[in-house]
Amino acid sequence: MNNRKIKICFLHPYIKDADSVVKYLHITGLPFAENIVWDDENPDYLFASEHIYFSPHFAKKFWELAHKPSIRIFHAGECVAPDLNIFDYAIVFDKKLSDMNRVCSMPTNLFFSNAISRTENNLTERQAKLLLRERKRFCNFLYSNGAAHPNRDKLFHALSSYKSVDSLGRHLNNIGALITGG
């Protein structure tokens, strides 16, 4: 087993150390995970989330580190396209985005699998189909990013004026339980 330390910095509000990187990337238990160390000055791998586009703090830190000799990887928790002129690789939701072997599409359910498994009301496929046939609900809203495009909120409010919309994320939550990540 190679014991070489892997120096990582990940620019995201929920990630502050090596343990949170391992947990966030869902690599707990993989052999190399124990070699990951936090380095926000000279990382081997600089991960950046969509927050570099929305937060001056993360944008500033990104540009401080971007010129250093590290591999830059964009990893989005939102459907935001990476600028492949500044990133070497990207891990995104968009299945249509491709650039040879530089882009990896990650299914949304994998990203939020920890949040989904935390819920107490997990349904079997059969139970979900039965509920769907009953059609007691109109639709749901699954956003946690309150700083996203304002049209999201406009759509939520417009639909809510028509029929009740269940908001399951951190943003505009109206069911009392947190279903999405975070």
C-alpha positions in Angstrom: 0.0 0.0 0.0 1.3 3.4 -1.0 1.4 5.7 2.1 2.0 8.9 0.0 0.0 11.8 1.4 -2.6 13.3 -0.9 -2.8 17.0 -0.2 -6.3 18.3 -0.9 -8.2 21.6 -0.6 -11.9 21.7 -1.3 -13.6 25.1 -1.6 -17.1 24.4 -0.3 -18.9 25.8 2.8 -19.4 22.3 4.4 -15.8 21.1 3.8 -13.2 22.3 6.3 -10.8 19.3 6.7 -9.7 15.9 5.3 -12.4 14.0 7.1 -15.2 16.2 5.5 -13.6 15.7 2.1 -13.7 12.0 2.4 -17.3 12.0 3.6 -18.5 14.5 1.0 -16.9 12.6 -1.9 -18.3 9.3 -0.6 -14.9 7.6 -0.5 -14.9 6.5 3.2 -13.3 3.1 3.4 -11.4 3.2 0.2 -7.7 2.4 0.6 -6.4 5.8 -0.4 -8.9 7.8 1.7 -6.7 7.5 4.8 -3.8 9.2 2.9 -5.8 12.4 2.3 -4.6 15.4 4.2 -6.0 19.0 4.2 -3.7 21.6 2.7 -5.2 25.0 1.8 -1.9 26.5 0.9 -0.2 24.1 -1.6 -2.7 21.3 -2.4 -2.0 18.6 -4.9 -5.7 18.6 -5.8 -7.7 21.8 -5.7 -11.5 20.9 -5.7 -13.8 23.8 -6.2 -17.6 23.8 -6.0 -20.1 26.1 -7.6 -19.6 28.4 -4.6 -16.6 30.0 -6.3 -19.1 31.6 -8.6 -21.5 32.9 -5.9 -19.2 33.6 -2.9 -16.5 36.3 -3.0 -14.7 34.4 -0.2 -14.5 31.2 -2.2 -13.7 33.0 -5.4 -10.8 34.8 -3.9 -9.4 31.6 -2.3 -9.8 29.8 -5.6 -7.8 32.4 -7.6 -5.1 32.5 -4.9 -4.6 28.8 -5.3 -5.4 28.4 -9.0 -2.0 29.5 -10.2 -0.2 27.0 -8.0 0.9 23.6 -9.5 -2.1 21.6 -8.5 -4.8 19.7 -10.4 -8.0 21.7 -10.4 -11.3 19.8 -10.2 -14.7 21.3 -10.4 -17.3 19.4 -8.3 -20.8 20.8 -8.4 -23.7 20.1 -6.1 -25.8 22.2 -8.4 -26.4 22.0 -12.1 -23.6 24.5 -13.0 -21.3 24.0 -16.0 -17.6 24.2 -15.3 -15.2 26.4 -17.2 -12.9 23.8 -18.6 -10.4 26.6 -19.5 -9.6 26.9 -15.7 -10.4 23.3 -14.6 -8.5 20.2 -15.5 -11.4 17.9 -14.6 -15.1 18.2 -13.7 -17.6 16.0 -11.7 -21.1 17.2 -12.6 -24.7 16.2 -13.0 -25.0 17.1 -16.7 -25.0 13.8 -18.6 -24.6 15.7 -21.9 -21.5 17.6 -20.9 -18.4 15.8 -22.1 -14.8 16.6 -23.0 -13.0 13.4 -23.6 -11.9 12.0 -20.3 -12.0 15.2 -18.4 -15.6 15.2 -17.3 -17.4 12.6 -15.1 -21.1 12.6 -14.9 -22.4 11.8 -11.4 -26.0 10.8 -10.9 -27.9 13.1 -8.6 -29.1 10.3 -6.4 -25.5 9.2 -5.7 -24.7 12.8 -4.5 -27.6 12.9 -2.2 -27.6 9.2 -1.2 -26.5 10.0 2.4 -29.4 12.5 2.8 -31.9 10.0 1.4 -30.8 7.2 3.6 -31.1 9.5 6.7 -34.8 9.9 6.2 -37.1 7.9 8.4 -39.8 7.5 5.8 -37.9 5.5 3.1 -40.4 3.8 0.9 -40.1 0.6 -1.0 -40.7 0.8 -4.8 -44.1 -0.8 -4.3 -45.1 1.7 -1.6 -44.0 4.6 -3.8 -46.1 3.3 -6.7 -49.1 3.0 -4.5 -48.7 6.5 -3.3 -48.3 7.8 -6.8 -51.6 6.2 -7.9 -53.3 8.0 -5.0 -52.1 11.3 -6.3 -52.6 13.1 -3.0 -49.8 15.5 -3.7 -49.2 18.0 -6.5 -45.4 18.3 -6.7 -42.3 19.0 -4.7 -39.4 21.5 -4.7 -36.0 20.1 -3.9 -33.7 23.1 -3.6 -31.3 23.9 -0.8 -29.4 26.8 -2.4 -31.3 30.0 -1.6 -28.7 32.0 -3.6 -29.6 30.3 -6.9 -31.3 32.0 -9.8 -34.4 33.9 -8.6 -36.6 32.2 -11.2 -36.5 29.0 -9.0 -38.2 30.9 -6.3 -40.7 32.5 -8.7 -41.6 29.1 -10.1 -42.1 27.7 -6.6 -44.4 30.6 -5.6 -46.3 30.5 -8.8 -46.9 26.8 -8.5 -47.8 27.2 -4.8 -50.5 29.8 -5.7 -52.1 27.1 -7.9 -51.7 24.1 -5.5 -49.7 23.1 -2.4 -46.0 22.4 -3.3 -43.9 20.4 -0.8 -40.5 22.0 -0.3 -38.1 19.4 0.9 -34.7 21.1 0.9 -33.1 23.7 3.2 -34.5 26.6 1.0 -38.2 27.4 1.5 -38.7 24.2 3.4 -42.4 23.8 4.4 -42.6 20.1 5.5 -40.5 20.3 8.7 -38.0 17.6 7.6 -34.8 18.0 5.6 -34.7 15.6 2.7 -31.9 17.0 0.5 -28.2 17.2 1.3 -26.5 19.5 3.8 
